[in-house]
Amino acid sequence: MVISSTGLAAADRAECAVAYDSRLIDRDSVIELQRGFFSDQPSLPSKYFYDQSGSELFDEICELDEYYPTRTEASIMRECVDDMVDAIGSAGRLIEYGSGSSLKTRLLLEHMHPDVTYVPVDISGDYLEQVADNLRRDFPQRRIAPIAADFTRPFRLPSSEAAKSRDVVYFPGSTVGNFRPAFAATLLSQMRNQVGTGGGLLIGFDLQKDPAVLEAAYDDRRGVTALFNLNLLRHLNRVAGGNFNLNAYRHVALYNDRDHRIEMHLESCRDQQVTLAGRSRTLAKSQRILTELSHKYTVDGFTQMAAASGWKREQIWMDSNEYFAVGMFRS
């Protein structure tokens, strides 16, 4: 779950006079952490999964037998890439929110015109640079312009050297499902404003299905997802003055049928006192920290949400099991 701090009142900001390292975490992030973790239902933003170790663990998750989203979306991309490139049309920049390893993007880059600038945006700067260097090696004629940024906040795009000015946002992996519906709609509106009239959005979203399939995907037998979840605490110990003892928590993943979403938690194994971002609180034994939401959609439901944010559906591609969808939308 990611909670935006945009628009906080001055009083909220004034209350956040805490000790923290501004080279690692900014004041808005401190506010965000405190508002989540020190609420009645403690939560932590899922963007802190993605330091170097977290990004590598997520790449490992994507190879797991239980984790269907990545391979299913990749199969849709392989089967339909020509149609997708046609739907994208003439573009100056392909902007990928939360690019990670950019593996699925390679399919697009192999088929798109070389004049298109690829702009991967990711919060893990070191990992992003490694990925960008690999892409420059493999696509020497293509401009790769990485941006290390939190895409849930406004960021500046590089100038486009191409004569074609149409921008297209690429948002794969059903990352949109990690946000509560209201914020997902806000993010879609941000994308709409960024590309302007005539821009495009190629987006992956996970579909509703058997809860047993969903829960297995987020609680694998090898325990890689558990390590990924716990790494969030390790990351916050480093950047936000946390004192989490990773041995004192266990990974929990469950399906919330009412809200059509997977919820990931870290459950406290004992009563304990925890410090984060300059403040302390008590966690009781069995109390849970919400670390991620993953909403599952119907095609019509997602289309309605996108339409409310200024996007018109053009085309939908799905796998034969209807587990996952990739949609092309135009602003």
C-alpha positions in Angstrom: 0.0 0.0 0.0 1.3 3.4 -0.9 -0.2 6.5 0.7 0.4 9.9 -0.9 1.4 12.7 1.4 0.5 15.4 -1.2 -1.7 18.1 0.2 -0.9 17.6 3.9 -1.8 20.5 6.1 1.0 22.7 7.4 0.2 21.5 11.0 0.8 17.9 9.9 4.2 18.8 8.5 5.1 20.8 11.7 4.5 17.8 13.9 7.1 15.9 11.9 10.2 17.5 13.5 12.1 14.2 14.0 15.7 13.1 13.5 16.3 11.4 10.2 18.9 11.3 7.5 17.7 13.5 4.7 20.2 11.8 2.3 18.1 8.6 2.7 14.6 9.7 3.4 12.9 13.1 2.9 10.4 14.9 5.2 7.3 13.9 3.2 8.4 10.3 3.5 8.7 10.6 7.2 5.2 12.0 7.4 3.9 9.1 5.2 5.6 6.5 7.4 4.4 8.0 10.6 0.8 8.4 9.4 0.7 4.7 8.4 2.7 3.0 11.1 1.4 4.9 14.1 -2.3 4.5 13.1 -4.7 2.1 14.8 -4.1 -0.4 11.9 -0.3 -0.1 11.4 0.8 -0.1 7.8 4.0 0.5 5.8 4.3 1.7 2.2 5.1 -1.1 -0.2 7.5 1.1 -2.1 10.1 0.3 0.6 10.2 -3.3 -0.7 12.4 -2.1 -3.5 15.9 -1.5 -2.4 18.6 -3.5 -4.2 17.9 -6.7 -2.2 14.1 -6.3 -2.5 14.3 -5.8 -6.2 16.4 -9.0 -6.6 14.0 -11.0 -4.4 11.1 -9.8 -6.5 12.8 -11.0 -9.6 13.1 -14.4 -7.9 9.4 -14.3 -7.0 8.6 -13.8 -10.6 10.2 -17.2 -11.4 8.2 -19.2 -8.8 5.7 -21.8 -9.9 2.9 -20.3 -7.8 3.4 -16.7 -9.0 1.4 -16.7 -12.2 1.1 -12.9 -12.9 4.6 -12.4 -14.4 4.6 -15.4 -16.7 1.0 -15.0 -17.7 1.5 -11.3 -18.6 4.7 -12.2 -20.4 2.9 -14.8 -22.5 0.2 -12.3 -23.4 3.0 -9.8 -24.4 4.8 -12.4 -26.5 1.6 -13.5 -28.3 0.2 -10.0 -28.9 3.3 -7.7 -29.0 2.7 -6.8 -32.7 -0.8 -5.7 -32.0 0.3 -3.8 -28.9 3.0 -1.9 -30.9 0.5 -1.1 -33.5 -1.9 0.2 -30.8 0.9 2.3 -29.3 1.6 3.8 -32.7 4.0 6.7 -33.2 5.5 7.7 -29.9 8.3 9.9 -28.8 8.7 8.4 -25.3 7.7 5.1 -23.7 7.5 5.9 -19.9 7.5 2.9 -17.7 6.3 3.4 -14.1 8.0 1.1 -11.6 10.2 -0.5 -14.3 12.1 -3.0 -12.1 14.1 -5.4 -14.3 12.3 -4.2 -17.5 12.1 -7.8 -18.8 8.6 -7.5 -20.4 9.6 -4.1 -21.8 12.3 -5.7 -23.9 9.6 -7.3 -26.0 8.2 -3.9 -26.8 11.7 -2.3 -27.4 12.6 -5.1 -29.9 9.5 -4.2 -32.0 9.2 -0.5 -31.6 10.9 2.2 -33.8 14.4 2.9 -32.6 13.6 6.7 -32.4 11.4 6.0 -29.3 13.1 7.1 -26.1 12.6 4.6 -23.3 12.1 6.2 -19.8 12.3 3.6 -17.0 11.1 5.1 -13.7 11.9 3.2 -10.5 12.5 4.1 -6.8 15.6 1.8 -6.5 18.2 4.0 -8.1 21.2 1.6 -8.0 19.2 -1.3 -9.4 17.7 1.0 -12.0 21.2 2.1 -13.3 22.2 -1.6 -13.6 19.2 -2.3 -15.7 19.7 0.8 -17.8 23.3 -0.1 -18.5 22.2 -3.6 -19.7 19.6 -2.1 -21.9 22.1 0.3 -23.5 24.3 -2.6 -24.2 21.5 -4.6 -25.8 19.9 -1.7 -27.6 22.8 0.6 -28.6 20.8 2.6 -31.0 18.0 3.4 -28.6 18.0 6.3 -26.1 17.6 5.0 -22.5 16.8 7.8 -20.0 16.3 6.3 -16.5 14.7 8.4 -13.8 15.2 7.4 -10.1 11.9 8.6 -8.6 8.9 7.7 -6.6 6.3 7.6 -9.4 3.5 8.2 -7.0 4.7 11.8 -6.8 5.2 14.2 -9.7 8.5 13.8 -11.5 10.1 15.6 -14.5 10.5 13.8 -17.8 13.6 14.1 -20.0 13.2 16.0 -23.3 12.3 13.9 -26.3 14.8 14.0 -29.2 12.3 12.4 -31.5 10.2 14.4 -33.9 7.1 12.4 -32.8 5.8 13.8 -29.6 3.2 11.3 -28.5 3.9 9.9 -25.1 2.8 6.5 -23.8 2.9 5.2 -20.3 3.6 1.6 -19.8 2.5 0.2 -16.4 2.8 -3.6 -16.3 2.7 -6.2 -13.6 -0.7 -5.1 -12.1 1.2 -2.7 -10.0 -1.9 -0.5 -10.2 -3.6 -3.1 -7.9 -1.2 -2.2 -5.1 -3.1 1.0 -4.5 -6.5 1.6 -2.9 -9.1 2.4 -5.5 -9.2 6.1 -4.8 -5.4 6.5 -5.1 -5.3 4.2 -8.1 -7.7 6.6 -9.8 -5.5 9.5 -8.8 -2.4 7.8 -10.2 -4.2 7.1 -13.5 -5.2 10.8 -13.6 -1.6 11.8 -13.0 -0.6 9.6 -16.0 -3.3 11.2 -18.1 -2.0 14.7 -17.3 1.5 13.7 -18.0 0.9 12.4 -21.5 -1.7 14.9 -22.4 -4.5 14.6 -25.0 -3.8 11.9 -27.5 -1.3 10.1 -25.2 -1.5 6.4 -24.5 -1.5 3.9 -21.6 -0.5 0.3 -21.9 -1.3 -1.3 -18.5 -1.5 -4.8 -17.0 -4.1 -5.7 -14.4 -4.8 -8.9 -12.5 -8.3 -10.4 -12.8 -10.5 -12.0 -10.1 -10.1 -15.8 -9.8 -10.1 -18.7 -7.3 -8.8 -17.4 -3.9 -6.7 -20.5 -3.5 -4.7 -19.6 -6.6 -4.3 -16.0 -5.4 -3.2 -17.0 -1.9 -0.6 -19.5 -3.1 0.9 -16.8 -5.4 1.6 -14.6 -2.4 2.7 -17.2 0.1 5.0 -19.6 -1.9 6.2 -22.9 -0.5 9.9 -21.8 -0.7 9.3 -18.7 1.4 10.7 -16.2 -1.1 7.7 -13.9 -0.7 8.2 -14.0 3.1 11.8 -12.9 2.7 10.7 -10.2 0.4 8.1 -9.0 2.9 10.6 -9.0 5.8 13.2 -7.2 3.7 10.9 -4.1 3.9 11.7 -4.0 7.6 15.4 -4.3 6.9 15.2 -1.5 4.4 13.4 0.8 6.9 15.9 0.0 9.6 18.6 1.4 7.3 16.8 4.5 5.8 14.3 5.5 8.5 15.9 4.7 11.9 13.8 1.6 12.4 14.8 -1.0 15.0 12.7 -3.9 13.7 14.0 -7.4 14.7 13.2 -9.4 11.6 13.0 -12.7 13.7 10.1 -11.2 15.6 7.7 -11.2 12.6 6.0 -13.7 10.3 4.7 -13.3 6.8 0.9 -13.5 6.4 -1.0 -13.4 3.0 -4.8 -13.7 2.8 -7.5 -12.9 0.3 -10.1 -10.3 1.3 -13.2 -11.4 -0.7 -15.3 -8.3 0.1 -12.7 -5.9 -1.4 -11.4 -8.4 -4.0 -7.8 -8.1 -2.9 -4.8 -10.0 -1.5 -3.5 -8.5 1.7 0.1 -9.0 2.8 1.0 -8.5 6.5 3.8 -8.9 8.9 2.5 -10.4 12.2 4.3 -9.6 15.4 5.4 -12.9 17.2 5.5 -11.2 20.6 4.7 -8.0 22.5 7.4 -5.5 21.5 8.4 -1.9 21.4 9.3 -0.5 17.9 11.0 2.7 16.9 10.6 4.2 13.4 11.2 7.7 12.0 11.8 9.2 15.4 8.8 7.7 17.2 8.0 4.6 19.1 5.0 2.4 19.6 4.1 -0.9 21.1 3.0 -3.9 19.0 1.1 -6.6 20.7 1.6 -10.3 20.0 -0.3 -11.3 16.8 -0.8 -7.7 15.8 -0.4 -7.2 12.1 1.4 -4.6 10.0 -0.2 -4.2 6.6 2.5 -4.1 3.9 0.8 -4.6 0.6 -2.6 -4.7 -1.1 -3.1 -6.3 -4.5 -6.6 -5.6 -5.9 -8.1 -7.9 -8.5 -10.4 -6.5 -11.1 -13.0 -7.4 -13.7 -12.3 -5.9 -17.2 -15.5 -3.8 -17.0 -14.7 -2.6 -13.5 -11.2 -1.6 -14.4 -12.4 0.2 -17.6 -14.9 2.2 -15.5 -12.1 3.3 -13.1 -9.9 4.3 -16.0 -12.7 6.2 -17.7 -13.2 8.2 -14.6 -9.6 9.3 -14.8 -9.8 10.4 -18.4 -8.8 7.2 -20.3 -10.8 5.5 -23.1 -10.4 1.8 -23.6 -9.2 0.8 -27.0 -8.2 -2.9 -26.7 -7.9 -5.7 -24.2 -5.7 -8.8 -24.4 -6.1 -11.7 -22.0 -4.7 -15.2 -21.6 -6.9 -18.3 -22.3 -7.6 -18.8 -18.5 -8.6 -15.1 -18.2 -6.2 -14.8 -15.2 -4.7 -11.5 -16.4 -5.3 -8.6 -18.8 -3.3 -6.0 -20.6 -5.2 -3.0 -21.9 -4.5 -0.2 -24.3 -6.2 3.1 -23.3 -6.1 6.5 -25.0 -6.4 9.9 -23.4 
